[in-house]
Structures are given as structure tokens and as C-alpha cells.
């Protein structure tokens, strides 16, 4: 499992930008329905042929981060 911190504060704009980048740069097989928690936190899961990617905009932790089965640091720039 690989973890990437995109932003050290929760930010919907940053979350949306990284989701768009993942969608445009990777061959996504399945995009799950966006999950939104009562505190506004968002989770978007993707399935690729090589594994799963979970993008989180977490207001409790106060960060935007990615947990991934595959290395994606090249597309994050």
C-alpha cells in the first residue's frame, strides 16, 4: 500500500483536482459513487487493472490524501 499526502489541510478544490488528474492519467476500470460523510469529508474510490486507489478529503484529519495499491507519484507531479 502506498500513501500520498496531497494537501496538509482538507480542501474540496484540491480533492477535485487530484481526482480529475487520476481520471485523466490512468486507465480507470471502475469509479465508485462519491461518499460524503456528515462532516463533509469525501472519499472517491477507483479500480484499475493494477489495484485500487482511494482519494480522501478528510476534515477530521484535516488533509487530502491518497491510499493506493499502485505507485502514482509520477502523475501527482
PDB file with SEQRES, HELIX, SHEET and CRYST1 records, atoms N, CA, C and O in Angstrom:
SEQRES   1 A   77  UNK UNK UNK UNK UNK UNK UNK UNK UNK UNK UNK UNK UNK          
SEQRES   2 A   77  UNK UNK UNK UNK UNK UNK UNK UNK UNK UNK UNK UNK UNK          
SEQRES   3 A   77  UNK UNK UNK UNK UNK UNK UNK UNK UNK UNK UNK UNK UNK          
SEQRES   4 A   77  UNK UNK UNK UNK UNK UNK UNK UNK UNK UNK UNK UNK UNK          
SEQRES   5 A   77  UNK UNK UNK UNK UNK UNK UNK UNK UNK UNK UNK UNK UNK          
SEQRES   6 A   77  UNK UNK UNK UNK UNK UNK UNK UNK UNK UNK UNK UNK              
HELIX    1 AA1 UNK A   12  UNK A   25  1                                  14    
HELIX    2 AA2 UNK A   73  UNK A   76  1                                   4    
SHEET    1 AA1 5 UNK A   2  UNK A   7  0                                        
SHEET    2 AA1 5 UNK A  63  UNK A  68 -1                                        
SHEET    3 AA1 5 UNK A  51  UNK A  58 -1                                        
SHEET    4 AA1 5 UNK A  42  UNK A  48 -1                                        
SHEET    5 AA1 5 UNK A  28  UNK A  31 -1                                        
SHEET    1 AA2 2 UNK A  35  UNK A  36  0                                        
SHEET    2 AA2 2 UNK A  42  UNK A  48 -1                                        
CRYST1    1.000    1.000    1.000  90.00  90.00  90.00 P 1           1          
ATOM      1  N   UNK A   1       0.842  -1.177   0.000  1.00  0.00           N  
ATOM      2  CA  UNK A   1       0.000   0.000   0.000  1.00  0.00           C  
ATOM      3  C   UNK A   1       0.888   1.241   0.000  1.00  0.00           C  
ATOM      4  O   UNK A   1       1.854   1.334   0.758  1.00  0.00           O  
ATOM      5  N   UNK A   2       0.545   2.178  -0.854  1.00  0.00           N  
ATOM      6  CA  UNK A   2       1.264   3.451  -0.950  1.00  0.00           C  
ATOM      7  C   UNK A   2       0.348   4.566  -0.465  1.00  0.00           C  
ATOM      8  O   UNK A   2      -0.852   4.554  -0.742  1.00  0.00           O  
ATOM      9  N   UNK A   3       0.913   5.531   0.260  1.00  0.00           N  
ATOM     10  CA  UNK A   3       0.144   6.668   0.761  1.00  0.00           C  
ATOM     11  C   UNK A   3       0.801   7.958   0.299  1.00  0.00           C  
ATOM     12  O   UNK A   3       2.024   8.099   0.324  1.00  0.00           O  
ATOM     13  N   UNK A   4      -0.031   8.890  -0.121  1.00  0.00           N  
ATOM     14  CA  UNK A   4       0.442  10.185  -0.616  1.00  0.00           C  
ATOM     15  C   UNK A   4      -0.369  11.292   0.039  1.00  0.00           C  
ATOM     16  O   UNK A   4      -1.599  11.237   0.054  1.00  0.00           O  
ATOM     17  N   UNK A   5       0.309  12.292   0.579  1.00  0.00           N  
ATOM     18  CA  UNK A   5      -0.371  13.468   1.106  1.00  0.00           C  
ATOM     19  C   UNK A   5      -0.398  14.513   0.003  1.00  0.00           C  
ATOM     20  O   UNK A   5       0.645  14.929  -0.501  1.00  0.00           O  
ATOM     21  N   UNK A   6      -1.596  14.930  -0.364  1.00  0.00           N  
ATOM     22  CA  UNK A   6      -1.767  15.914  -1.423  1.00  0.00           C  
ATOM     23  C   UNK A   6      -1.808  17.321  -0.824  1.00  0.00           C  
ATOM     24  O   UNK A   6      -1.238  18.260  -1.380  1.00  0.00           O  
ATOM     25  N   UNK A   7      -2.487  17.453   0.313  1.00  0.00           N  
ATOM     26  CA  UNK A   7      -2.613  18.742   0.983  1.00  0.00           C  
ATOM     27  C   UNK A   7      -2.677  18.505   2.481  1.00  0.00           C  
ATOM     28  O   UNK A   7      -3.331  17.568   2.939  1.00  0.00           O  
ATOM     29  N   UNK A   8      -2.001  19.352   3.244  1.00  0.00           N  
ATOM     30  CA  UNK A   8      -1.991  19.204   4.705  1.00  0.00           C  
ATOM     31  C   UNK A   8      -3.199  19.868   5.357  1.00  0.00           C  
ATOM     32  O   UNK A   8      -3.262  19.980   6.581  1.00  0.00           O  
ATOM     33  N   UNK A   9      -4.160  20.308   4.540  1.00  0.00           N  
ATOM     34  CA  UNK A   9      -5.454  20.786   5.027  1.00  0.00           C  
ATOM     35  C   UNK A   9      -6.536  20.230   4.115  1.00  0.00           C  
ATOM     36  O   UNK A   9      -6.312  20.047   2.919  1.00  0.00           O  
ATOM     37  N   UNK A  10      -7.694  19.965   4.670  1.00  0.00           N  
ATOM     38  CA  UNK A  10      -8.814  19.487   3.862  1.00  0.00           C  
ATOM     39  C   UNK A  10      -9.222  20.594   2.901  1.00  0.00           C  
ATOM     40  O   UNK A  10      -9.333  21.755   3.295  1.00  0.00           O  
ATOM     41  N   UNK A  11      -9.446  20.233   1.637  1.00  0.00           N  
ATOM     42  CA  UNK A  11      -9.715  21.235   0.614  1.00  0.00           C  
ATOM     43  C   UNK A  11     -10.465  20.572  -0.543  1.00  0.00           C  
ATOM     44  O   UNK A  11      -9.902  19.734  -1.248  1.00  0.00           O  
ATOM     45  N   UNK A  12     -11.728  20.943  -0.740  1.00  0.00           N  
ATOM     46  CA  UNK A  12     -12.541  20.337  -1.797  1.00  0.00           C  
ATOM     47  C   UNK A  12     -11.983  20.602  -3.189  1.00  0.00           C  
ATOM     48  O   UNK A  12     -12.041  19.727  -4.052  1.00  0.00           O  
ATOM     49  N   UNK A  13     -11.450  21.783  -3.417  1.00  0.00           N  
ATOM     50  CA  UNK A  13     -10.881  22.112  -4.724  1.00  0.00           C  
ATOM     51  C   UNK A  13      -9.678  21.219  -5.031  1.00  0.00           C  
ATOM     52  O   UNK A  13      -9.563  20.685  -6.134  1.00  0.00           O  
ATOM     53  N   UNK A  14      -8.788  21.060  -4.060  1.00  0.00           N  
ATOM     54  CA  UNK A  14      -7.612  20.193  -4.234  1.00  0.00           C  
ATOM     55  C   UNK A  14      -8.042  18.743  -4.442  1.00  0.00           C  
ATOM     56  O   UNK A  14      -7.473  18.037  -5.274  1.00  0.00           O  
ATOM     57  N   UNK A  15      -9.044  18.301  -3.687  1.00  0.00           N  
ATOM     58  CA  UNK A  15      -9.591  16.955  -3.827  1.00  0.00           C  
ATOM     59  C   UNK A  15     -10.114  16.737  -5.248  1.00  0.00           C  
ATOM     60  O   UNK A  15      -9.797  15.734  -5.887  1.00  0.00           O  
ATOM     61  N   UNK A  16     -10.916  17.684  -5.733  1.00  0.00           N  
ATOM     62  CA  UNK A  16     -11.469  17.562  -7.091  1.00  0.00           C  
ATOM     63  C   UNK A  16     -10.382  17.583  -8.148  1.00  0.00           C  
ATOM     64  O   UNK A  16     -10.460  16.841  -9.128  1.00  0.00           O  
ATOM     65  N   UNK A  17      -9.366  18.424  -7.966  1.00  0.00           N  
ATOM     66  CA  UNK A  17      -8.267  18.498  -8.927  1.00  0.00           C  
ATOM     67  C   UNK A  17      -7.496  17.184  -9.012  1.00  0.00           C  
ATOM     68  O   UNK A  17      -7.174  16.724 -10.107  1.00  0.00           O  
ATOM     69  N   UNK A  18      -7.198  16.580  -7.868  1.00  0.00           N  
ATOM     70  CA  UNK A  18      -6.437  15.326  -7.886  1.00  0.00           C  
ATOM     71  C   UNK A  18      -7.294  14.188  -8.452  1.00  0.00           C  
ATOM     72  O   UNK A  18      -6.769  13.302  -9.126  1.00  0.00           O  
ATOM     73  N   UNK A  19      -8.590  14.200  -8.192  1.00  0.00           N  
ATOM     74  CA  UNK A  19      -9.472  13.178  -8.780  1.00  0.00           C  
ATOM     75  C   UNK A  19      -9.494  13.305 -10.303  1.00  0.00           C  
ATOM     76  O   UNK A  19      -9.409  12.298 -11.006  1.00  0.00           O  
ATOM     77  N   UNK A  20      -9.607  14.527 -10.820  1.00  0.00           N  
ATOM     78  CA  UNK A  20      -9.602  14.738 -12.269  1.00  0.00           C  
ATOM     79  C   UNK A  20      -8.281  14.281 -12.883  1.00  0.00           C  
ATOM     80  O   UNK A  20      -8.269  13.692 -13.964  1.00  0.00           O  
ATOM     81  N   UNK A  21      -7.175  14.550 -12.200  1.00  0.00           N  
ATOM     82  CA  UNK A  21      -5.863  14.151 -12.701  1.00  0.00           C  
ATOM     83  C   UNK A  21      -5.758  12.628 -12.772  1.00  0.00           C  
ATOM     84  O   UNK A  21      -5.272  12.082 -13.762  1.00  0.00           O  
ATOM     85  N   UNK A  22      -6.212  11.949 -11.725  1.00  0.00           N  
ATOM     86  CA  UNK A  22      -6.196  10.482 -11.718  1.00  0.00           C  
ATOM     87  C   UNK A  22      -7.061   9.939 -12.848  1.00  0.00           C  
ATOM     88  O   UNK A  22      -6.656   9.019 -13.559  1.00  0.00           O  
ATOM     89  N   UNK A  23      -8.254  10.509 -13.016  1.00  0.00           N  
ATOM     90  CA  UNK A  23      -9.172  10.038 -14.054  1.00  0.00           C  
ATOM     91  C   UNK A  23      -8.611  10.252 -15.458  1.00  0.00           C  
ATOM     92  O   UNK A  23      -8.842   9.434 -16.348  1.00  0.00           O  
ATOM     93  N   UNK A  24      -7.882  11.335 -15.659  1.00  0.00           N  
ATOM     94  CA  UNK A  24      -7.359  11.617 -16.995  1.00  0.00           C  
ATOM     95  C   UNK A  24      -6.055  10.874 -17.295  1.00  0.00           C  
ATOM     96  O   UNK A  24      -5.763  10.585 -18.455  1.00  0.00           O  
ATOM     97  N   UNK A  25      -5.275  10.565 -16.267  1.00  0.00           N  
ATOM     98  CA  UNK A  25      -3.953   9.969 -16.492  1.00  0.00           C  
ATOM     99  C   UNK A  25      -3.907   8.451 -16.343  1.00  0.00           C  
ATOM    100  O   UNK A  25      -2.951   7.820 -16.794  1.00  0.00           O  
ATOM    101  N   UNK A  26      -4.907   7.863 -15.730  1.00  0.00           N  
ATOM    102  CA  UNK A  26      -4.900   6.415 -15.512  1.00  0.00           C  
ATOM    103  C   UNK A  26      -6.068   5.760 -16.240  1.00  0.00           C  
ATOM    104  O   UNK A  26      -7.087   6.396 -16.512  1.00  0.00           O  
ATOM    105  N   UNK A  27      -5.900   4.485 -16.547  1.00  0.00           N  
ATOM    106  CA  UNK A  27      -6.967   3.711 -17.160  1.00  0.00           C  
ATOM    107  C   UNK A  27      -7.876   3.188 -16.049  1.00  0.00           C  
ATOM    108  O   UNK A  27      -7.619   2.137 -15.462  1.00  0.00           O  
ATOM    109  N   UNK A  28      -8.936   3.938 -15.772  1.00  0.00           N  
ATOM    110  CA  UNK A  28      -9.860   3.584 -14.694  1.00  0.00           C  
ATOM    111  C   UNK A  28     -10.869   2.568 -15.225  1.00  0.00           C  
ATOM    112  O   UNK A  28     -11.541   2.807 -16.229  1.00  0.00           O  
ATOM    113  N   UNK A  29     -10.962   1.434 -14.537  1.00  0.00           N  
ATOM    114  CA  UNK A  29     -11.928   0.404 -14.905  1.00  0.00           C  
ATOM    115  C   UNK A  29     -13.275   0.709 -14.249  1.00  0.00           C  
ATOM    116  O   UNK A  29     -14.327   0.542 -14.866  1.00  0.00           O  
ATOM    117  N   UNK A  30     -13.232   1.156 -12.991  1.00  0.00           N  
ATOM    118  CA  UNK A  30     -14.465   1.421 -12.255  1.00  0.00           C  
ATOM    119  C   UNK A  30     -14.261   2.628 -11.343  1.00  0.00           C  
ATOM    120  O   UNK A  30     -13.246   2.736 -10.656  1.00  0.00           O  
ATOM    121  N   UNK A  31     -15.237   3.530 -11.346  1.00  0.00           N  
ATOM    122  CA  UNK A  31     -15.247   4.671 -10.436  1.00  0.00           C  
ATOM    123  C   UNK A  31     -16.454   4.491  -9.533  1.00  0.00           C  
ATOM    124  O   UNK A  31     -17.592   4.501 -10.003  1.00  0.00           O  
ATOM    125  N   UNK A  32     -16.208   4.326  -8.230  1.00  0.00           N  
ATOM    126  CA  UNK A  32     -17.307   4.160  -7.280  1.00  0.00           C  
ATOM    127  C   UNK A  32     -18.040   5.480  -7.075  1.00  0.00           C  
ATOM    128  O   UNK A  32     -17.541   6.550  -7.422  1.00  0.00           O  
ATOM    129  N   UNK A  33     -19.222   5.379  -6.510  1.00  0.00           N  
ATOM    130  CA  UNK A  33     -20.002   6.561  -6.158  1.00  0.00           C  
ATOM    131  C   UNK A  33     -19.242   7.347  -5.091  1.00  0.00           C  
ATOM    132  O   UNK A  33     -18.675   6.760  -4.170  1.00  0.00           O  
ATOM    133  N   UNK A  34     -19.230   8.677  -5.217  1.00  0.00           N  
ATOM    134  CA  UNK A  34     -18.581   9.548  -4.234  1.00  0.00           C  
ATOM    135  C   UNK A  34     -19.277   9.401  -2.892  1.00  0.00           C  
ATOM    136  O   UNK A  34     -20.499   9.521  -2.799  1.00  0.00           O  
ATOM    137  N   UNK A  35     -18.486   9.139  -1.846  1.00  0.00           N  
ATOM    138  CA  UNK A  35     -19.025   9.043  -0.490  1.00  0.00           C  
ATOM    139  C   UNK A  35     -18.774  10.369   0.225  1.00  0.00           C  
ATOM    140  O   UNK A  35     -17.664  10.900   0.194  1.00  0.00           O  
ATOM    141  N   UNK A  36     -19.819  10.899   0.872  1.00  0.00           N  
ATOM    142  CA  UNK A  36     -19.699  12.143   1.623  1.00  0.00           C  
ATOM    143  C   UNK A  36     -20.181  11.880   3.038  1.00  0.00           C  
ATOM    144  O   UNK A  36     -21.312  11.443   3.250  1.00  0.00           O  
ATOM    145  N   UNK A  37     -19.308  12.152   4.010  1.00  0.00           N  
ATOM    146  CA  UNK A  37     -19.613  11.956   5.428  1.00  0.00           C  
ATOM    147  C   UNK A  37     -20.410  13.159   5.941  1.00  0.00           C  
ATOM    148  O   UNK A  37     -20.484  14.192   5.275  1.00  0.00           O  
ATOM    149  N   UNK A  38     -21.002  13.016   7.128  1.00  0.00           N  
ATOM    150  CA  UNK A  38     -21.786  14.101   7.721  1.00  0.00           C  
ATOM    151  C   UNK A  38     -20.940  15.343   8.011  1.00  0.00           C  
ATOM    152  O   UNK A  38     -21.477  16.449   8.069  1.00  0.00           O  
ATOM    153  N   UNK A  39     -19.635  15.178   8.193  1.00  0.00           N  
ATOM    154  CA  UNK A  39     -18.761  16.336   8.454  1.00  0.00           C  
ATOM    155  C   UNK A  39     -18.239  16.971   7.159  1.00  0.00           C  
ATOM    156  O   UNK A  39     -17.451  17.915   7.209  1.00  0.00           O  
ATOM    157  N   UNK A  40     -18.677  16.455   5.995  1.00  0.00           N  
ATOM    158  CA  UNK A  40     -18.256  16.997   4.709  1.00  0.00           C  
ATOM    159  C   UNK A  40     -17.076  16.285   4.097  1.00  0.00           C  
ATOM    160  O   UNK A  40     -16.699  16.589   2.965  1.00  0.00           O  
ATOM    161  N   UNK A  41     -16.478  15.342   4.811  1.00  0.00           N  
ATOM    162  CA  UNK A  41     -15.358  14.567   4.262  1.00  0.00           C  
ATOM    163  C   UNK A  41     -15.829  13.792   3.036  1.00  0.00           C  
ATOM    164  O   UNK A  41     -16.965  13.321   2.982  1.00  0.00           O  
ATOM    165  N   UNK A  42     -14.931  13.668   2.048  1.00  0.00           N  
ATOM    166  CA  UNK A  42     -15.262  12.996   0.796  1.00  0.00           C  
ATOM    167  C   UNK A  42     -14.284  11.858   0.537  1.00  0.00           C  
ATOM    168  O   UNK A  42     -13.093  11.967   0.829  1.00  0.00           O  
ATOM    169  N   UNK A  43     -14.801  10.766  -0.015  1.00  0.00           N  
ATOM    170  CA  UNK A  43     -13.968   9.628  -0.406  1.00  0.00           C  
ATOM    171  C   UNK A  43     -14.375   9.201  -1.803  1.00  0.00           C  
ATOM    172  O   UNK A  43     -15.546   8.937  -2.076  1.00  0.00           O  
ATOM    173  N   UNK A  44     -13.376   9.138  -2.690  1.00  0.00           N  
ATOM    174  CA  UNK A  44     -13.608   8.646  -4.045  1.00  0.00           C  
ATOM    175  C   UNK A  44     -12.695   7.453  -4.277  1.00  0.00           C  
ATOM    176  O   UNK A  44     -11.478   7.550  -4.118  1.00  0.00           O  
ATOM    177  N   UNK A  45     -13.299   6.308  -4.660  1.00  0.00           N  
ATOM    178  CA  UNK A  45     -12.523   5.102  -4.928  1.00  0.00           C  
ATOM    179  C   UNK A  45     -12.540   4.786  -6.412  1.00  0.00           C  
ATOM    180  O   UNK A  45     -13.550   4.939  -7.100  1.00  0.00           O  
ATOM    181  N   UNK A  46     -11.378   4.336  -6.881  1.00  0.00           N  
ATOM    182  CA  UNK A  46     -11.207   3.929  -8.273  1.00  0.00           C  
ATOM    183  C   UNK A  46     -10.619   2.528  -8.296  1.00  0.00           C  
ATOM    184  O   UNK A  46      -9.867   2.141  -7.402  1.00  0.00           O  
ATOM    185  N   UNK A  47     -10.970   1.774  -9.332  1.00  0.00           N  
ATOM    186  CA  UNK A  47     -10.370   0.471  -9.566  1.00  0.00           C  
ATOM    187  C   UNK A  47      -9.676   0.515 -10.926  1.00  0.00           C  
ATOM    188  O   UNK A  47     -10.271   0.898 -11.933  1.00  0.00           O  
ATOM    189  N   UNK A  48      -8.413   0.116 -10.933  1.00  0.00           N  
ATOM    190  CA  UNK A  48      -7.655  -0.008 -12.170  1.00  0.00           C  
ATOM    191  C   UNK A  48      -7.311  -1.481 -12.357  1.00  0.00           C  
ATOM    192  O   UNK A  48      -7.612  -2.309 -11.497  1.00  0.00           O  
ATOM    193  N   UNK A  49      -6.692  -1.799 -13.464  1.00  0.00           N  
ATOM    194  CA  UNK A  49      -6.299  -3.199 -13.687  1.00  0.00           C  
ATOM    195  C   UNK A  49      -5.210  -3.632 -12.711  1.00  0.00           C  
ATOM    196  O   UNK A  49      -5.009  -4.829 -12.503  1.00  0.00           O  
ATOM    197  N   UNK A  50      -4.500  -2.667 -12.105  1.00  0.00           N  
ATOM    198  CA  UNK A  50      -3.396  -2.989 -11.196  1.00  0.00           C  
ATOM    199  C   UNK A  50      -3.754  -2.883  -9.716  1.00  0.00           C  
ATOM    200  O   UNK A  50      -2.957  -3.277  -8.865  1.00  0.00           O  
ATOM    201  N   UNK A  51      -4.934  -2.362  -9.394  1.00  0.00           N  
ATOM    202  CA  UNK A  51      -5.325  -2.248  -7.997  1.00  0.00           C  
ATOM    203  C   UNK A  51      -6.255  -1.074  -7.758  1.00  0.00           C  
ATOM    204  O   UNK A  51      -6.718  -0.425  -8.697  1.00  0.00           O  
ATOM    205  N   UNK A  52      -6.523  -0.810  -6.479  1.00  0.00           N  
ATOM    206  CA  UNK A  52      -7.452   0.245  -6.087  1.00  0.00           C  
ATOM    207  C   UNK A  52      -6.723   1.519  -5.674  1.00  0.00           C  
ATOM    208  O   UNK A  52      -5.582   1.494  -5.213  1.00  0.00           O  
ATOM    209  N   UNK A  53      -7.427   2.632  -5.856  1.00  0.00           N  
ATOM    210  CA  UNK A  53      -6.946   3.944  -5.428  1.00  0.00           C  
ATOM    211  C   UNK A  53      -8.083   4.596  -4.645  1.00  0.00           C  
ATOM    212  O   UNK A  53      -9.225   4.621  -5.104  1.00  0.00           O  
ATOM    213  N   UNK A  54      -7.769   5.120  -3.469  1.00  0.00           N  
ATOM    214  CA  UNK A  54      -8.769   5.809  -2.644  1.00  0.00           C  
ATOM    215  C   UNK A  54      -8.271   7.222  -2.371  1.00  0.00           C  
ATOM    216  O   UNK A  54      -7.210   7.412  -1.777  1.00  0.00           O  
ATOM    217  N   UNK A  55      -9.048   8.212  -2.811  1.00  0.00           N  
ATOM    218  CA  UNK A  55      -8.719   9.615  -2.599  1.00  0.00           C  
ATOM    219  C   UNK A  55      -9.632  10.137  -1.500  1.00  0.00           C  
ATOM    220  O   UNK A  55     -10.850   9.971  -1.570  1.00  0.00           O  
ATOM    221  N   UNK A  56      -9.042  10.774  -0.474  1.00  0.00           N  
ATOM    222  CA  UNK A  56      -9.811  11.242   0.679  1.00  0.00           C  
ATOM    223  C   UNK A  56      -9.596  12.732   0.926  1.00  0.00           C  
ATOM    224  O   UNK A  56      -8.468  13.225   0.915  1.00  0.00           O  
ATOM    225  N   UNK A  57     -10.690  13.428   1.146  1.00  0.00           N  
ATOM    226  CA  UNK A  57     -10.672  14.809   1.619  1.00  0.00           C  
ATOM    227  C   UNK A  57     -11.239  14.731   3.027  1.00  0.00           C  
ATOM    228  O   UNK A  57     -12.455  14.789   3.212  1.00  0.00           O  
ATOM    229  N   UNK A  58     -10.371  14.601   4.015  1.00  0.00           N  
ATOM    230  CA  UNK A  58     -10.768  14.247   5.379  1.00  0.00           C  
ATOM    231  C   UNK A  58     -10.707  15.459   6.302  1.00  0.00           C  
ATOM    232  O   UNK A  58      -9.627  15.964   6.612  1.00  0.00           O  
ATOM    233  N   UNK A  59     -11.886  15.923   6.740  1.00  0.00           N  
ATOM    234  CA  UNK A  59     -11.941  17.088   7.619  1.00  0.00           C  
ATOM    235  C   UNK A  59     -11.552  16.752   9.061  1.00  0.00           C  
ATOM    236  O   UNK A  59     -11.117  17.635   9.800  1.00  0.00           O  
ATOM    237  N   UNK A  60     -11.701  15.501   9.467  1.00  0.00           N  
ATOM    238  CA  UNK A  60     -11.287  15.106  10.827  1.00  0.00           C  
ATOM    239  C   UNK A  60      -9.761  15.099  10.936  1.00  0.00           C  
ATOM    240  O   UNK A  60      -9.207  15.604  11.912  1.00  0.00           O  
ATOM    241  N   UNK A  61      -9.091  14.535   9.947  1.00  0.00           N  
ATOM    242  CA  UNK A  61      -7.627  14.514   9.926  1.00  0.00           C  
ATOM    243  C   UNK A  61      -7.088  15.853   9.432  1.00  0.00           C  
ATOM    244  O   UNK A  61      -5.956  16.222   9.746  1.00  0.00           O  
ATOM    245  N   UNK A  62      -7.897  16.586   8.656  1.00  0.00           N  
ATOM    246  CA  UNK A  62      -7.556  17.863   8.039  1.00  0.00           C  
ATOM    247  C   UNK A  62      -6.452  17.684   7.002  1.00  0.00           C  
ATOM    248  O   UNK A  62      -5.372  18.266   7.104  1.00  0.00           O  
ATOM    249  N   UNK A  63      -6.760  16.855   5.996  1.00  0.00           N  
ATOM    250  CA  UNK A  63      -5.801  16.605   4.913  1.00  0.00           C  
ATOM    251  C   UNK A  63      -6.523  16.007   3.714  1.00  0.00           C  
ATOM    252  O   UNK A  63      -7.596  15.416   3.839  1.00  0.00           O  
ATOM    253  N   UNK A  64      -5.909  16.177   2.553  1.00  0.00           N  
ATOM    254  CA  UNK A  64      -6.292  15.453   1.344  1.00  0.00           C  
ATOM    255  C   UNK A  64      -5.178  14.439   1.115  1.00  0.00           C  
ATOM    256  O   UNK A  64      -4.007  14.804   1.009  1.00  0.00           O  
ATOM    257  N   UNK A  65      -5.546  13.170   1.039  1.00  0.00           N  
ATOM    258  CA  UNK A  65      -4.532  12.131   0.878  1.00  0.00           C  
ATOM    259  C   UNK A  65      -5.052  11.003  -0.006  1.00  0.00           C  
ATOM    260  O   UNK A  65      -6.249  10.886  -0.270  1.00  0.00           O  
ATOM    261  N   UNK A  66      -4.109  10.182  -0.450  1.00  0.00           N  
ATOM    262  CA  UNK A  66      -4.425   9.059  -1.330  1.00  0.00           C  
ATOM    263  C   UNK A  66      -3.810   7.794  -0.749  1.00  0.00           C  
ATOM    264  O   UNK A  66      -2.642   7.783  -0.361  1.00  0.00           O  
ATOM    265  N   UNK A  67      -4.596   6.738  -0.690  1.00  0.00           N  
ATOM    266  CA  UNK A  67      -4.103   5.398  -0.386  1.00  0.00           C  
ATOM    267  C   UNK A  67      -4.262   4.588  -1.673  1.00  0.00           C  
ATOM    268  O   UNK A  67      -5.346   4.541  -2.254  1.00  0.00           O  
ATOM    269  N   UNK A  68      -3.178   3.955  -2.109  1.00  0.00           N  
ATOM    270  CA  UNK A  68      -3.187   3.314  -3.411  1.00  0.00           C  
ATOM    271  C   UNK A  68      -2.450   1.981  -3.383  1.00  0.00           C  
ATOM    272  O   UNK A  68      -1.449   1.816  -2.685  1.00  0.00           O  
ATOM    273  N   UNK A  69      -2.965   1.043  -4.153  1.00  0.00           N  
ATOM    274  CA  UNK A  69      -2.275  -0.238  -4.339  1.00  0.00           C  
ATOM    275  C   UNK A  69      -1.145  -0.115  -5.350  1.00  0.00           C  
ATOM    276  O   UNK A  69      -0.280  -0.988  -5.428  1.00  0.00           O  
ATOM    277  N   UNK A  70      -1.149   0.963  -6.124  1.00  0.00           N  
ATOM    278  CA  UNK A  70      -0.139   1.155  -7.170  1.00  0.00           C  
ATOM    279  C   UNK A  70       0.626   2.460  -6.958  1.00  0.00           C  
ATOM    280  O   UNK A  70       0.141   3.373  -6.290  1.00  0.00           O  
ATOM    281  N   UNK A  71       1.800   2.535  -7.521  1.00  0.00           N  
ATOM    282  CA  UNK A  71       2.617   3.754  -7.429  1.00  0.00           C  
ATOM    283  C   UNK A  71       2.030   4.792  -8.391  1.00  0.00           C  
ATOM    284  O   UNK A  71       1.900   4.529  -9.587  1.00  0.00           O  
ATOM    285  N   UNK A  72       1.675   5.970  -7.866  1.00  0.00           N  
ATOM    286  CA  UNK A  72       1.095   7.015  -8.713  1.00  0.00           C  
ATOM    287  C   UNK A  72       1.806   8.349  -8.548  1.00  0.00           C  
ATOM    288  O   UNK A  72       1.304   9.376  -9.004  1.00  0.00           O  
ATOM    289  N   UNK A  73       2.967   8.348  -7.901  1.00  0.00           N  
ATOM    290  CA  UNK A  73       3.655   9.619  -7.649  1.00  0.00           C  
ATOM    291  C   UNK A  73       4.015  10.363  -8.927  1.00  0.00           C  
ATOM    292  O   UNK A  73       4.127  11.589  -8.911  1.00  0.00           O  
ATOM    293  N   UNK A  74       4.201   9.640 -10.046  1.00  0.00           N  
ATOM    294  CA  UNK A  74       4.539  10.298 -11.312  1.00  0.00           C  
ATOM    295  C   UNK A  74       3.401  11.193 -11.811  1.00  0.00           C  
ATOM    296  O   UNK A  74       3.658  12.253 -12.381  1.00  0.00           O  
ATOM    297  N   UNK A  75       2.161  10.782 -11.605  1.00  0.00           N  
ATOM    298  CA  UNK A  75       1.058  11.609 -12.093  1.00  0.00           C  
ATOM    299  C   UNK A  75       0.694  12.736 -11.142  1.00  0.00           C  
ATOM    300  O   UNK A  75      -0.001  13.675 -11.529  1.00  0.00           O  
ATOM    301  N   UNK A  76       1.157  12.650  -9.904  1.00  0.00           N  
ATOM    302  CA  UNK A  76       0.860  13.708  -8.935  1.00  0.00           C  
ATOM    303  C   UNK A  76       1.781  14.909  -9.111  1.00  0.00           C  
ATOM    304  O   UNK A  76       1.478  16.000  -8.629  1.00  0.00           O  
ATOM    305  N   UNK A  77       2.891  14.717  -9.791  1.00  0.00           N  
ATOM    306  CA  UNK A  77       3.830  15.794 -10.098  1.00  0.00           C  
ATOM    307  C   UNK A  77       4.462  16.329  -8.907  1.00  0.00           C  
ATOM    308  O   UNK A  77       5.281  17.243  -9.000  1.00  0.00           O  
TER     309      UNK A  77                                                      
END                                                                             
